[in-house]
Amino acid sequence: MKKKQAIIALVALALALLGAATGMAFRWWRWAGQPAAASAGAAKKIVRIKVAQGATPDAVGQDLASQGVIRSARAWTLRARRAIPQGAAIKPGVYDVSPSESPARILDRLVRGDVAKNKITFPEGFTLAQIARRLSERAGVNEAKFLEIAMQRGNTLGASFRPPAKLEGYLFPDTYTFPADADEKAIAQQMLGNFDKLVARGKAAEINKKKLSLHQIVTLASLIEREAQVPQDRARIAGVIYNRLQRGMRLQIDATVQYARGQHKNRLLFADLKVESPYNTYKNAGLPPGPICSPGMASLEAALAPEKHPYLYYVARADGSHLFGRTMAEHQKNIAAARRKG
């Protein structure tokens, strides 16, 4: 009888210990599954992590725990083994995570590949140098490496047409979202792909109707982009460029001199117009050898549909609009008028 009572007591004790252990394990599991943030300040913290190709849940958990993003690497690994679907895995990439997120949410994002992204806008009229500088400032891209690809190896990137080696004018101005770990080539490819979709293929029918090539249209559009300051002037300036080309006149466009000089100057002097460069349209007839910036869609459309008129000259007014003239005499009067109004 006493032996039976002892056995019952031992069993009761074992069950009590098991219950206590189970309760402790449950509380630990629930604790480990909560966000690691302990304060409002910590909740706003963003931690950028890099998940390597083939990284195991255990390795990722160790990294997250060491940076205070999760409470327990062990609990993370156990959760990952249970939660990751058959055939799925944590995807490599750069992620922005926060201790205010639960481990379950972070794991779900890593399995879905919800990587960190950089959203960057490139305005119409940006040059390759300006694009590279903005990428360096806002996405940490290697400026020199990007320029090497965009100015010398553009024709190694895939497109429906054969792009030139120098991609000036072919990286379409737009707002882009790049993965945080995107390299220089991937970024150039994405921007060129946008140009391919919107211009090379999107405007193919209109381009084919012109006597000019795609490269000439983009070059012409880049001149319009840098010269026209108000929307209503684009098609009219395009008409002036076409008229001068048809007559064999030099274009004498200040923006090409600015590009040839490699730096902007508010007012060009006669000495500036003598710069030796194939882009200097004061010294060379016809279009320059390539675009001088990335033209937007409005300037491209103006290049494809120029206004028909007799004008051969234009001069800028203080408000950015232009006065147009048919003869040199009219042009001189317009210059005088523009100067009188500042």
TITORTI-974468 format. One record per residue: residue in three letters; x, y, z of N, C-alpha, C in turn. Coordinates in steps of 0.2 Angstrom, whole numbers, padded with zeros to 4 digits, always signed. Layout:
# residues N
ALAXYZXYZXYZ;...
END
This chain:
# residues 342
MET+0004-0006+0000+0000+0000+0000+0004+0006+0000;LYS+0009+0006+0004+0014+0012+0005+0018+0013-0002;LYS+0020+0007-0005+0023+0007-0011+0019+0010-0017;LYS+0012+0009-0017+0008+0011-0022+0007+0019-0021;GLN+0007+0021-0014+0006+0028-0013+0012+0032-0015;ALA+0018+0029-0014+0024+0032-0016+0024+0033-0024;ILE+0022+0028-0027+0022+0028-0035+0017+0034-0037;ILE+0011+0034-0034+0006+0039-0035+0009+0046-0034;ALA+0013+0047-0029+0016+0053-0027+0021+0055-0032;LEU+0025+0050-0034+0030+0052-0039+0027+0054-0046;VAL+0022+0050-0048+0019+0052-0054+0016+0059-0053;ALA+0013+0060-0048+0010+0067-0047+0015+0073-0047;LEU+0021+0071-0044+0026+0076-0044+0029+0077-0051;ALA+0030+0071-0055+0032+0071-0062+0027+0075-0066;LEU+0021+0074-0065+0016+0078-0069+0016+0085-0067;ALA+0017+0087-0061+0017+0094-0059+0023+0097-0062;LEU+0029+0093-0062+0035+0096-0065+0034+0097-0072;LEU+0031+0092-0075+0030+0093-0083+0025+0098-0084;GLY+0020+0099-0080+0016+0105-0081+0019+0112-0080;ALA+0024+0112-0075+0027+0118-0074+0032+0119-0080;ALA+0035+0114-0082+0040+0115-0088+0036+0117-0094;THR+0030+0114-0095+0026+0115-0101+0024+0123-0101;GLY+0022+0125-0095+0020+0132-0094+0026+0137-0095;MET+0031+0135-0092+0037+0139-0093+0039+0139-0101;ALA+0039+0133-0104+0040+0133-0111+0035+0137-0115;PHE+0029+0137-0113+0024+0141-0117+0025+0148-0116;ARG+0026+0150-0110+0028+0157-0108+0034+0160-0112;TRP+0039+0155-0112+0045+0157-0116+0044+0158-0124;TRP+0040+0153-0126+0038+0154-0133+0034+0160-0135;ARG+0029+0161-0130+0025+0167-0132+0029+0174-0131;TRP+0034+0174-0126+0038+0180-0125+0043+0180-0131;ALA+0046+0175-0134+0050+0175-0139+0046+0177-0146;GLY+0040+0176-0146+0036+0178-0152+0034+0185-0152;GLN+0035+0189-0147+0033+0196-0147+0038+0200-0150;PRO+0036+0206-0152+0041+0211-0155+0047+0212-0150;ALA+0053+0213-0152+0058+0214-0147+0058+0222-0144;ALA+0055+0226-0148+0055+0233-0146+0052+0234-0139;ALA+0055+0237-0134+0053+0238-0127+0051+0245-0126;SER+0052+0250-0131+0050+0257-0130+0048+0260-0137;ALA+0045+0265-0136+0043+0269-0142+0048+0271-0147;GLY+0054+0273-0144+0060+0274-0147+0063+0268-0151;ALA+0063+0262-0148+0066+0256-0151+0061+0254-0156;ALA+0054+0256-0156+0050+0253-0161+0051+0257-0167;LYS+0054+0263-0167+0055+0267-0173+0062+0265-0177;LYS+0066+0261-0173+0072+0259-0176+0071+0254-0182;ILE+0075+0256-0187+0076+0252-0193+0083+0249-0194;VAL+0083+0242-0194+0089+0239-0195+0090+0236-0202;ARG+0095+0237-0206+0096+0234-0212+0101+0228-0212;ILE+0098+0222-0214+0102+0216-0214+0103+0214-0221;LYS+0108+0210-0222+0109+0207-0228+0109+0199-0228;VAL+0104+0196-0231+0104+0189-0231+0107+0186-0237;ALA+0112+0182-0236+0116+0179-0241+0113+0174-0245;GLN+0115+0172-0251+0112+0166-0255+0113+0160-0251;GLY+0108+0156-0250+0109+0150-0246+0109+0150-0239;ALA+0108+0156-0236+0108+0157-0229+0103+0153-0225;THR+0105+0150-0220+0100+0145-0216+0096+0150-0211;PRO+0090+0147-0209+0086+0151-0204+0090+0152-0198;ASP+0094+0147-0196+0098+0148-0190+0103+0154-0190;ALA+0106+0154-0196+0111+0160-0197+0108+0167-0197;VAL+0102+0167-0200+0098+0173-0201+0096+0175-0194;GLY+0093+0170-0190+0091+0171-0183+0097+0174-0179;GLN+0103+0171-0179+0108+0173-0175+0110+0181-0177;ASP+0109+0183-0183+0111+0190-0185+0105+0194-0182;LEU+0099+0192-0183+0093+0196-0181+0094+0197-0173;ALA+0095+0192-0169+0096+0192-0162+0102+0197-0160;SER+0107+0196-0163+0113+0200-0162+0112+0207-0162;GLN+0107+0209-0167+0106+0216-0168+0100+0219-0164;GLY+0097+0214-0160+0091+0216-0156+0085+0217-0160;VAL+0084+0213-0165+0078+0214-0169+0073+0208-0167;ILE+0075+0203-0164+0071+0198-0161+0074+0196-0155;ARG+0070+0192-0150+0072+0191-0144+0076+0184-0143;SER+0075+0180-0147+0078+0173-0147+0079+0170-0154;ALA+0086+0169-0155+0088+0165-0161+0085+0158-0161;ARG+0085+0155-0155+0083+0148-0155+0075+0148-0157;ALA+0071+0152-0154+0064+0152-0155+0063+0154-0163;TRP+0067+0158-0165+0067+0160-0173+0068+0154-0177;THR+0073+0150-0175+0074+0144-0179+0069+0139-0179;LEU+0066+0138-0173+0061+0133-0172+0054+0135-0176;ARG+0053+0142-0176+0047+0145-0179+0048+0144-0187;ALA+0054+0145-0189+0056+0145-0196+0055+0137-0199;ARG+0057+0133-0195+0056+0126-0197+0049+0124-0198;ARG+0045+0127-0194+0038+0125-0194+0034+0129-0199;ALA+0036+0135-0200+0032+0140-0204+0034+0140-0211;ILE+0040+0139-0213+0042+0139-0220+0039+0134-0224;PRO+0035+0135-0229+0032+0130-0233+0037+0125-0237;GLN+0034+0119-0238+0038+0115-0242+0041+0117-0248;GLY+0047+0117-0250+0050+0120-0256+0052+0127-0256;ALA+0050+0131-0250+0051+0138-0250+0057+0139-0246;ALA+0060+0145-0246+0066+0146-0242+0066+0154-0241;ILE+0070+0156-0236+0072+0163-0235+0076+0165-0241;LYS+0073+0171-0244+0076+0174-0250+0082+0178-0249;PRO+0087+0178-0253+0093+0182-0252+0091+0189-0254;GLY+0095+0194-0251+0094+0201-0252+0095+0206-0246;VAL+0094+0212-0247+0094+0217-0241+0087+0219-0239;TYR+0087+0218-0232+0080+0220-0229+0080+0225-0224;ASP+0075+0229-0224+0075+0234-0218+0069+0231-0213;VAL+0072+0229-0207+0067+0226-0202+0067+0231-0196;SER+0062+0230-0192+0062+0234-0186+0060+0229-0180;PRO+0063+0231-0174+0061+0227-0168+0054+0228-0166;SER+0050+0232-0169+0043+0233-0168+0039+0228-0172;GLU+0042+0224-0176+0039+0219-0180+0040+0212-0176;SER+0034+0208-0177+0035+0201-0173+0039+0197-0177;PRO+0043+0192-0174+0047+0187-0178+0043+0184-0184;ALA+0036+0182-0183+0032+0179-0188+0032+0184-0194;ARG+0031+0190-0193+0030+0195-0198+0037+0196-0202;ILE+0042+0196-0198+0049+0197-0202+0050+0190-0206;LEU+0049+0185-0203+0050+0178-0207+0046+0178-0213;ASP+0040+0180-0213+0035+0180-0219+0038+0185-0224;ARG+0041+0191-0222+0044+0195-0227+0050+0192-0230;LEU+0054+0189-0226+0060+0186-0229+0058+0180-0234;VAL+0053+0177-0232+0051+0171-0237+0048+0174-0243;ARG+0044+0179-0243+0041+0183-0249+0047+0187-0253;GLY+0052+0188-0250+0057+0192-0253+0055+0200-0253;ASP+0052+0202-0248+0050+0209-0247+0057+0213-0245;VAL+0061+0214-0250+0067+0217-0249+0067+0225-0248;ALA+0072+0228-0246+0072+0235-0245+0073+0238-0252;LYS+0070+0244-0253+0070+0247-0259+0072+0254-0259;ASN+0075+0257-0264+0076+0264-0264+0072+0267-0270;LYS+0068+0272-0268+0064+0276-0273+0067+0282-0275;ILE+0069+0283-0281+0073+0289-0283+0069+0292-0290;THR+0069+0299-0290+0066+0302-0296+0072+0305-0300;PHE+0072+0304-0306+0077+0308-0311+0073+0312-0315;PRO+0073+0319-0314+0070+0324-0318+0072+0324-0326;GLU+0067+0326-0330+0069+0327-0337+0075+0332-0338;GLY+0079+0330-0342+0085+0335-0343+0091+0333-0339;PHE+0091+0328-0335+0097+0326-0332+0102+0323-0337;THR+0108+0324-0335+0113+0321-0339+0115+0314-0336;LEU+0119+0310-0339+0122+0304-0336+0126+0306-0329;ALA+0130+0311-0330+0133+0313-0324+0129+0315-0318;GLN+0123+0318-0319+0118+0320-0314+0115+0314-0311;ILE+0113+0309-0316+0110+0303-0314+0115+0299-0309;ALA+0121+0298-0311+0126+0295-0307+0127+0298-0300;ARG+0127+0304-0300+0128+0308-0294+0122+0307-0289;ARG+0116+0307-0292+0110+0306-0288+0110+0299-0285;LEU+0112+0294-0289+0112+0287-0287+0117+0286-0281;SER+0122+0289-0282+0128+0289-0277+0125+0292-0270;GLU+0122+0298-0271+0119+0301-0265+0114+0298-0261;ARG+0109+0295-0265+0103+0292-0262+0103+0284-0262;ALA+0107+0281-0265+0107+0274-0265+0114+0271-0264;GLY+0119+0275-0263+0125+0272-0261+0129+0269-0267;VAL+0126+0270-0273+0129+0267-0279+0136+0270-0281;ASN+0140+0265-0283+0147+0268-0285+0146+0272-0291;GLU+0148+0279-0291+0147+0283-0296+0151+0282-0302;ALA+0157+0281-0301+0162+0279-0306+0160+0273-0310;LYS+0158+0268-0306+0157+0262-0310+0150+0262-0314;PHE+0145+0266-0311+0139+0267-0315+0141+0271-0322;LEU+0145+0276-0321+0147+0280-0327+0151+0276-0332;GLU+0155+0272-0329+0159+0267-0334+0154+0263-0338;ILE+0149+0260-0335+0144+0256-0339+0140+0261-0343;ALA+0137+0266-0341+0133+0271-0345+0136+0274-0350;MET+0143+0276-0350+0146+0280-0355+0150+0276-0359;GLN+0152+0269-0358+0156+0265-0362+0154+0258-0364;ARG+0149+0256-0360+0147+0249-0361+0139+0248-0361;GLY+0136+0253-0364+0129+0253-0364+0126+0248-0369;ASN+0130+0247-0374+0128+0242-0379+0129+0235-0377;THR+0131+0234-0371+0131+0227-0368+0125+0225-0364;LEU+0120+0230-0364+0114+0229-0360+0109+0227-0365;GLY+0104+0223-0363+0099+0220-0368+0094+0225-0369;ALA+0091+0225-0375+0085+0229-0377+0083+0227-0384;SER+0077+0229-0386+0074+0227-0392+0078+0231-0398;PHE+0082+0236-0397+0086+0239-0402+0093+0238-0399;ARG+0098+0240-0403+0105+0240-0401+0107+0247-0398;PRO+0107+0248-0392+0109+0254-0389+0116+0256-0390;PRO+0117+0263-0390+0124+0265-0391+0128+0263-0385;ALA+0135+0263-0386+0139+0262-0380+0138+0268-0375;LYS+0137+0274-0377+0136+0279-0372+0128+0280-0372;LEU+0126+0279-0366+0118+0279-0365+0115+0286-0363;GLU+0119+0291-0365+0116+0298-0364+0110+0299-0368;GLY+0104+0300-0364+0098+0301-0367+0094+0295-0367;TYR+0097+0289-0366+0093+0283-0366+0091+0280-0359;LEU+0092+0284-0354+0090+0282-0347+0084+0286-0346;PHE+0078+0283-0346+0072+0287-0347+0071+0291-0340;PRO+0070+0297-0340+0068+0301-0334+0061+0299-0331;ASP+0062+0297-0325+0056+0294-0321+0057+0293-0314;THR+0052+0291-0310+0053+0289-0303+0054+0281-0303;TYR+0059+0279-0300+0061+0271-0300+0061+0269-0293;THR+0060+0262-0293+0061+0259-0286+0066+0253-0288;PHE+0071+0254-0284+0077+0249-0285+0078+0245-0279;PRO+0079+0238-0279+0081+0235-0273+0087+0238-0270;ALA+0088+0238-0264+0093+0241-0260+0100+0238-0262;ASP+0100+0232-0264+0106+0229-0266+0107+0229-0274;ALA+0103+0232-0278+0104+0232-0285+0111+0235-0287;ASP+0114+0232-0291+0121+0234-0293+0120+0239-0299;GLU+0126+0242-0301+0126+0248-0306+0123+0245-0313;LYS+0125+0239-0315+0122+0237-0321+0115+0235-0321;ALA+0112+0233-0315+0105+0231-0315+0101+0238-0315;ILE+0104+0243-0312+0100+0250-0312+0100+0253-0319;ALA+0106+0252-0322+0106+0255-0329+0101+0251-0334;GLN+0101+0244-0333+0097+0240-0337+0090+0242-0336;GLN+0088+0243-0329+0081+0245-0328+0079+0251-0331;MET+0083+0256-0331+0082+0263-0334+0081+0263-0342;LEU+0086+0259-0344+0086+0258-0352+0080+0254-0354;GLY+0078+0249-0350+0072+0245-0351+0066+0249-0352;ASN+0065+0254-0347+0060+0259-0347+0060+0263-0354;PHE+0065+0265-0356+0066+0269-0362+0064+0264-0368;ASP+0066+0258-0368+0064+0253-0373+0057+0253-0373;LYS+0054+0252-0368+0046+0251-0368+0042+0257-0370;LEU+0044+0263-0367+0040+0269-0368+0042+0272-0375;VAL+0048+0272-0377+0050+0276-0383+0052+0271-0389;ALA+0057+0267-0388+0059+0263-0394+0053+0258-0397;ARG+0050+0255-0392+0044+0251-0394+0037+0255-0394;GLY+0037+0259-0389+0030+0263-0388+0029+0268-0393;LYS+0035+0271-0396+0034+0276-0401+0037+0274-0408;ALA+0037+0267-0409+0040+0264-0415+0037+0267-0421;ALA+0030+0267-0421+0026+0268-0427+0028+0276-0429;GLU+0028+0280-0424+0029+0287-0426+0036+0288-0428;ILE+0041+0285-0425+0048+0286-0427+0049+0283-0434;ASN+0046+0278-0436+0047+0275-0443+0044+0279-0448;LYS+0039+0284-0446+0037+0289-0451+0041+0294-0453;LYS+0046+0295-0448+0051+0301-0449+0057+0299-0453;LYS+0060+0303-0456+0066+0302-0460+0072+0301-0456;LEU+0071+0303-0449+0077+0302-0445+0077+0296-0441;SER+0083+0294-0439+0083+0287-0435+0081+0289-0427;LEU+0081+0283-0424+0079+0284-0417+0084+0288-0413;HIS+0091+0287-0415+0096+0291-0411+0096+0298-0413;GLN+0094+0300-0419+0093+0307-0421+0087+0310-0417;ILE+0082+0306-0417+0076+0309-0414+0077+0310-0406;VAL+0081+0305-0403+0082+0306-0396+0087+0312-0395;THR+0092+0313-0400+0096+0319-0399+0093+0325-0400;LEU+0088+0325-0405+0084+0331-0406+0080+0333-0400;ALA+0077+0328-0397+0073+0329-0391+0077+0332-0385;SER+0083+0329-0385+0087+0332-0379+0089+0339-0380;LEU+0089+0342-0386+0090+0349-0387+0084+0353-0385;ILE+0078+0350-0387+0072+0353-0385+0071+0354-0378;GLU+0073+0348-0374+0072+0347-0367+0076+0353-0364;ARG+0082+0354-0366+0087+0359-0363+0085+0366-0365;GLU+0082+0367-0371+0081+0374-0373+0074+0376-0371;ALA+0069+0372-0371+0062+0374-0370+0061+0375-0362;GLN+0059+0381-0360+0058+0381-0352+0050+0381-0351;VAL+0046+0383-0356+0039+0382-0355+0036+0377-0360;PRO+0031+0374-0358+0028+0368-0362+0026+0370-0369;GLN+0023+0376-0370+0021+0378-0376+0026+0380-0381;ASP+0032+0380-0379+0038+0382-0384+0041+0376-0387;ARG+0040+0370-0384+0043+0364-0386+0042+0362-0394;ALA+0036+0362-0396+0035+0360-0403+0038+0366-0408;ARG+0037+0372-0405+0040+0378-0410+0047+0378-0410;ILE+0051+0376-0405+0058+0376-0405+0060+0370-0409;ALA+0056+0364-0409+0057+0359-0413+0057+0361-0420;GLY+0052+0365-0422+0051+0367-0429+0057+0371-0431;VAL+0060+0375-0427+0066+0379-0428+0071+0375-0430;ILE+0073+0370-0426+0078+0365-0427+0077+0362-0434;TYR+0071+0359-0435+0070+0356-0442+0071+0361-0448;ASN+0069+0367-0447+0070+0372-0452+0077+0373-0454;ARG+0081+0374-0448+0088+0375-0449+0092+0369-0452;LEU+0090+0363-0450+0093+0357-0453+0092+0357-0460;GLN+0085+0358-0462+0083+0358-0469+0087+0363-0474;ARG+0089+0368-0471+0092+0374-0474+0100+0373-0474;GLY+0102+0368-0470+0110+0367-0469+0113+0372-0465;MET+0109+0375-0461+0111+0380-0456+0114+0377-0450;ARG+0119+0380-0447+0121+0377-0440+0116+0379-0435;LEU+0115+0374-0430+0110+0375-0426+0111+0381-0421;GLN+0117+0381-0419+0119+0387-0414+0115+0387-0408;ILE+0115+0381-0404+0111+0380-0398+0116+0380-0392;ASP+0114+0385-0388+0118+0386-0382+0119+0380-0378;ALA+0114+0376-0377+0114+0370-0373+0119+0365-0375;THR+0121+0365-0382+0126+0360-0384+0133+0363-0382;VAL+0134+0369-0381+0140+0372-0379+0141+0371-0372;GLN+0136+0371-0368+0136+0370-0361+0138+0362-0360;TYR+0135+0358-0364+0137+0351-0363+0144+0350-0365;ALA+0146+0353-0370+0153+0352-0373+0158+0355-0367;ARG+0156+0360-0364+0161+0363-0359+0161+0358-0352;GLY+0156+0354-0351+0155+0350-0346+0153+0353-0339;GLN+0151+0359-0340+0148+0363-0334+0144+0368-0336;HIS+0139+0369-0332+0134+0375-0333+0136+0382-0332;LYS+0134+0386-0336+0136+0393-0335+0130+0397-0337;ASN+0128+0402-0332+0122+0406-0333+0122+0410-0340;ARG+0128+0413-0341+0128+0417-0347+0135+0415-0351;LEU+0134+0412-0357+0140+0410-0361+0143+0417-0364;LEU+0149+0417-0365+0153+0422-0368+0155+0420-0375;PHE+0157+0424-0379+0159+0422-0386+0165+0417-0386;ALA+0169+0418-0381+0175+0413-0380+0172+0406-0379;ASP+0167+0406-0375+0164+0399-0374+0162+0396-0380;LEU+0159+0399-0385+0157+0397-0391+0162+0394-0396;LYS+0168+0395-0394+0174+0392-0398+0177+0385-0395;VAL+0173+0383-0390+0176+0376-0387+0176+0371-0393;GLU+0181+0367-0393+0182+0362-0398+0179+0356-0395;SER+0174+0354-0399+0170+0348-0397+0165+0347-0403;PRO+0164+0340-0404+0159+0338-0410+0152+0340-0407;TYR+0151+0342-0401+0144+0344-0398+0143+0351-0399;ASN+0148+0355-0401+0147+0362-0401+0144+0364-0408;THR+0137+0365-0408+0134+0367-0414+0135+0374-0417;TYR+0139+0378-0413+0141+0384-0416+0146+0383-0421;LYS+0150+0377-0420+0156+0376-0425+0155+0370-0430;ASN+0150+0366-0428+0148+0360-0432+0141+0360-0435;ALA+0140+0359-0441+0134+0358-0444+0130+0352-0442;GLY+0123+0352-0443+0119+0346-0441+0118+0345-0434;LEU+0115+0339-0432+0114+0338-0425+0121+0336-0422;PRO+0122+0336-0416+0128+0334-0412+0128+0326-0413;PRO+0133+0323-0411+0134+0316-0412+0129+0312-0408;GLY+0126+0315-0402+0122+0311-0398+0118+0316-0394;PRO+0113+0313-0390+0109+0317-0385+0114+0320-0380;ILE+0111+0326-0377+0115+0330-0372+0112+0329-0365;CYS+0106+0325-0365+0103+0324-0358+0098+0319-0360;SER+0094+0317-0354+0088+0313-0355+0082+0316-0356;PRO+0079+0316-0362+0073+0320-0364+0067+0316-0361;GLY+0062+0320-0359+0056+0318-0356+0051+0316-0362;MET+0045+0313-0361+0041+0311-0366+0038+0318-0370;ALA+0037+0323-0367+0034+0329-0370+0039+0332-0375;SER+0046+0331-0374+0051+0334-0378+0052+0329-0384;LEU+0051+0322-0383+0051+0317-0388+0045+0318-0393;GLU+0040+0319-0390+0034+0320-0394+0034+0327-0398;ALA+0038+0332-0396+0039+0338-0400+0044+0336-0405;ALA+0049+0332-0404+0053+0330-0409+0050+0326-0415;LEU+0045+0322-0413+0041+0318-0418+0036+0322-0421;ALA+0033+0328-0418+0028+0332-0421+0030+0339-0421;PRO+0035+0342-0424+0037+0349-0423+0031+0353-0427;GLU+0031+0359-0424+0026+0364-0427+0029+0366-0433;LYS+0025+0367-0438+0027+0369-0445+0026+0377-0445;HIS+0031+0380-0446+0031+0388-0446+0038+0390-0450;PRO+0038+0396-0451+0044+0399-0455+0050+0401-0451;TYR+0050+0400-0444+0055+0403-0440+0061+0400-0440;LEU+0067+0404-0440+0073+0401-0440+0077+0403-0433;TYR+0075+0407-0429+0078+0410-0424+0074+0410-0418;TYR+0076+0410-0412+0073+0411-0406+0077+0414-0400;VAL+0075+0418-0396+0078+0421-0390+0074+0420-0384;ALA+0077+0419-0378+0074+0418-0372+0072+0425-0369;ARG+0066+0425-0366+0064+0430-0362+0065+0429-0355;ALA+0064+0434-0350+0065+0433-0343+0061+0428-0340;ASP+0055+0427-0342+0050+0422-0339+0051+0415-0342;GLY+0057+0414-0346+0058+0407-0349+0055+0406-0356;SER+0050+0410-0358+0047+0409-0364+0052+0412-0370;HIS+0050+0411-0376+0055+0413-0381+0051+0417-0386;LEU+0055+0422-0389+0052+0426-0395+0055+0423-0401;PHE+0051+0422-0407+0054+0418-0413+0054+0423-0419;GLY+0059+0422-0423+0060+0427-0429+0061+0423-0435;ARG+0059+0426-0441+0060+0422-0447+0067+0424-0450;THR+0069+0430-0449+0075+0433-0452+0080+0435-0446;MET+0086+0437-0448+0091+0439-0443+0089+0446-0441;ALA+0086+0450-0445+0083+0457-0443+0078+0456-0438;GLU+0073+0452-0439+0068+0450-0434+0071+0448-0427;HIS+0076+0443-0428+0080+0441-0422+0083+0446-0418;GLN+0086+0451-0422+0090+0456-0418+0085+0460-0414;LYS+0079+0462-0417+0074+0466-0414+0071+0462-0408;ASN+0070+0455-0408+0068+0451-0403+0073+0451-0397;ILE+0080+0451-0399+0085+0451-0394+0085+0458-0390;ALA+0084+0463-0394+0083+0470-0390+0077+0470-0386;ALA+0072+0467-0388+0065+0467-0384+0066+0463-0378;ALA+0070+0457-0378+0071+0453-0373+0075+0456-0368;ARG+0080+0460-0370+0085+0463-0365+0082+0469-0362;ARG+0077+0473-0365+0074+0478-0362+0069+0476-0356;LYS+0067+0470-0357+0062+0467-0352+0066+0462-0347;GLY+0073+0463-0347+0077+0460-0342+0079+0453-0344;
END
